[in-house]
Amino acid sequence: MDTPKNTILIPYDFTVVADNAVQHAIKISKELDANIHLLHIAKKEEQISELEAKIAERAKEIESNWGVLPQVSVKEGTIFKTINLVVDELNCILVVMGTHGMKGLQKLTGSWALKVIVGSKVPYLVVQSAPKREDYQKIVFPIDYKSENKEKLKWVQFMYQFSKPKVYIYASATKEGIIDSRTKANVVFCKKYLDEKGVDYELVLSEGDASFSQETIQFSEKIDADLVLVMTTRDIAFHDYVLGAYEQYIIANSAKMPVLVINPRTDLMKYGYGSFG
C-alpha cells in the first residue's frame, strides 16, 4: 500500500500573487514529492458551486503552465479560521501564501491576517514574487537573543537535505561590532549545530545603524537571498497576540523577499522533522 503524499496548501484568490505562491509550492513539492492543494474561501454557501468550477478550470491552466495538477477545494468561511481548519483536515505540512506586502496581506486575510500565521501548527511561506531560481541557494537566518532562534535550525537542516543552500547567520550587533551575551550564546549553538550537520554557512554581523529587521532585509537584498527564516514569539496567548514591528517588517518586506514563518511549538515537527536534534 502506498504511503499517502504530504500536502502543501495554497490559499488561492485568483490573483497574480496567488500564482506566485503556486510556483513556490510546486518547486518545494517536487523536492518533497508532495501534493499541491488550492483552497478558495467563499463568503456565502451559494457561491461554492460556481467557485468550484472556476478553481477547477484554473487548476487545469496551472497544469498546462507548470506541469502540476493541483487538488482544489472551496470552503465557506473566513481565511482567518478556515485555512488552519483545512491544514488540520488535510494534514498539511506547509502553507504557501501570496501577498502584496503588508497592504496585500491585510487585503487577503483581513485585519487578523498575521494572527492566522501565529495560530498555525505548520509553517507559512509568505511570498510576493515568483521564485528567482529553481532551488533555494541562499537562506538568511537572522539571530538575536531569543531562545526561539535555535528551533529554526531544524528547518535549515530540513531544506539543506534537498537544495544545499548557503546559510547566512545574520547576527544582531552594535555599531562597534559587539554582540549581546545571549545572542552570542545562540550564535555559538547555531555554529556548532550546523558544523555537526555539515551545512555550509557564513556568519555576518549586522551594522547596528538601523533596526535589526530593517538590516536583515537590507542584507538579504544585498546578497540576493532566496529566503529568510523567522520565528514568531513563544508563549504569547493567541487572542492576546500582537505581532511586533520585527515580524511585521520581515513578513511584509519591501524587497519582496520570501519569508518562512515558523511557530515555536513542539507539535510542528511532522514526518520526522523533530528527529533532527
N, C-alpha and C positions, 0 to 999 in steps of 0.2 A: 504494500500500500504506500502511495506517495505521501511524503510529508507536505502538509499544506504550506503554500508560499507565504512569506511575510507580505504585509500590505503597507504602502505609503499613501497617505491621504492628502488630497489637494482640495481645499475649499475653492470652488470654481464658480465665478460670476461672469464668465464670457468676456472678460477684459483682456487687454494685451498683457498686463502683469500676471494674470492668471495663467496665460500661455507660457510666460517666462518661468513660472513655477513648475509647469508641466515639464519643461525642458530640463530643469534641475532634477526633478523627480525621476525622469527617465534615465538620466545619467547615473544617479545613485542606484536605481532599480536594477540596472544591468549588472552592476557590481555585486548586488545582494541577491540577485535572482528573485526580485520581489514584484508583486503586482502593484499597479497604479490604480487608484480609485478616486474618481472625481465626485465631489459632494456639492450639490447646489441646495441652498436653503430657500424654501418657498415661504412667503408670508401668509398665504392662505391655502387651505387644502384644495380648493377648486382649481388652483393653478398647477397642481402637481402633474396631471396628465399631460398638459401642453409642454411643461418644462422637461418632463421625461423624454418626450420626443425630440426636443431641442438639444438636450445634452447627449442623447444617443447619437444624433447626427454629428454633433461636434466631436464625439469620440472617434467616429469614422474618419473625420478630417484629420484628427491628430494621428491616427494610424497611417493615413496617406502621407502626412508631412514628416513624421518622425519614426515610423515603423513599429509603433507600440499601440495596441488597442487597450485603452483604459476600461476598467469596470466603472459603472456610473450608478448614482442614486440621487433622488430628490427627496428631501425631508421637510415637512412643515416645522417651523420653529424659528429660533434666532441663532445666529452664529455664536453668540456668547455661550449658549447652553448646548447647542446641537453638535458642534464639532467634536467636543470631548465625549459626548454620548456615543457618537459613531466610532470614535477612536476605541472605546471600550468594546463596542458591539463587534467591530471587525478585527479587534486585537492588533491594531496598527502599531508599527514600530517608529513612525516618524510622520509629522505633518509638515508639508511644504506649502507656505502661504505667500502669495504675491501681494505687494503693496507699493503705493506711491509714497514711500516715506511716512512721516507721522500723519500728514493730512490724509493720505490714501488709506493708511491703516485704520484711521478713525472712520473713514467713509465705508470701508469694507466691513467693519465689525462693530461699529457704534462706539459709544463713549467708554465701554468696558473692554475695548479691544485687547489691551495688553494683559488684562486680568484673565483672558482666555488662555494665554500662554502660561501664566503663573499657576492656573488651575489644572494644567495638563500633567498626565503621568508620563508622557513621552516628549521628546524634544521637538521644537518647532524650528524649521529652517525658513527664515524670513528673507525673501528676495525681492528686488526691484527690477533687475535687468536679467536678460538671458545669460547663461553661463559663458564665461570668457574662453574656456578651454575644455577639452574632452575630459580632463580629470582635474582634481584639486591639487595644485602643485605647491601652493604657498598658503599656510594657515597661520594666522596671528592668534597668539594665546596670551591675552592681557592678564597680568597677575599683580595683585596688590596684597594687602594684609589679611584678606578674608580667608577663612579656612575652606570655603567652598571651592576655591581655586583648584584644590587637589582632585576634586571629583571630575573636573573636565579632562583630566589626564586619561581616563578610561575611554573617552570619546576620541582623543587624539590617537590612541593606540588602535581603536576600532577602525578609524579611517585610514590609518597607516597600513593596515593589512591589505587594502586593495588599491590605494593610489600612491603610496610612498611620498607624501608631501614633505617639503621642508617646513619645519615648525619654528616660528619666531616667538620665543618667550619675550614678551614686551613688559618689562617690569617698571612699576611706578617708582620714580626717583625725584630728588630735588634738583634745582639748577646746578648744585655743586656735585651732583652725582651720588648723593647719599641715599641709601635705601633704608627704610624703616626696618627695625629688627624683625617684626612679624612677616613683612614682605620678604625679607632676606631668608627667613626660615622656609617660606613657601618656595622660593626660588631654588634653594638647596634641595628640597624634597623633589621638586619637579625635575631638576637636572639629573638627580640620582635615578629617578623612575625612568626617564627617557633613555638614559645610558644603559640601564638594565634591559630595556626593550629594544635597544638598537635603533632608536629613532633619530634621524638627522635633525638637529636643531641648532639654533643660534640665539644667544642671549643679547638683548638690546635694552638699554635703559632709556626711559622717557626723558625728554628735555627739561621738564619742570617749568615750562613757560606758560602753559595753559592747563585746563582741566585734563585729568587722565583720560577721560572719554574722548575729548577732542583730539588729544595727541595720539590715542590709539587709532582713530580713523585716519588721521593725517599720515601716520606711519604706514598703515595698511594701504593707503592710496599710493604712497611713495614707492613701495615695493611691488605694487600691482598684485596685491594678495587676492586669493580666490575666496577666502572665508575667514570670518572672525568668530571665535568661540566665546560666549559669555554665559555666566551662571546667574540665575536670579538669587535673591537673598533668602537664606534659610530661616525657618521658624517664624514667619510672619503670617498671621491668620489670613485666610483667603479673602474674607469680606472686608478686612481692615487694610488690605494691601494697597499701598500707593507706590508705584514704581518711582524710584529716584531718578534724578537727572542723568545719572550714568547709564542705566539701562535704556531710558528713552532715547538718549542721543545715539547710542550704539545701534539700536534696532532700527531707528528711522534715519540713519545717517545720510548726509547729503551726497556722499561719494557713491551711493548705491551699492555698497558692499554687502554681499550675502552674510547673514548672521545666524549662527546656530545657537539657539537659546535653550539652555538646559536647566531643569529644575532639580535642586539638590534633594532627591528623595530616594530612599532605598529601594522602592519598587519600580524605579526607572529601568533598571538593568535587566533587559529581557534577552532571551535567545543567547545566553552565555556572556553578555556584556559584563555582568557582575563578577565574572571569574577572572578579570584582568589583574586584580590585586597586585 
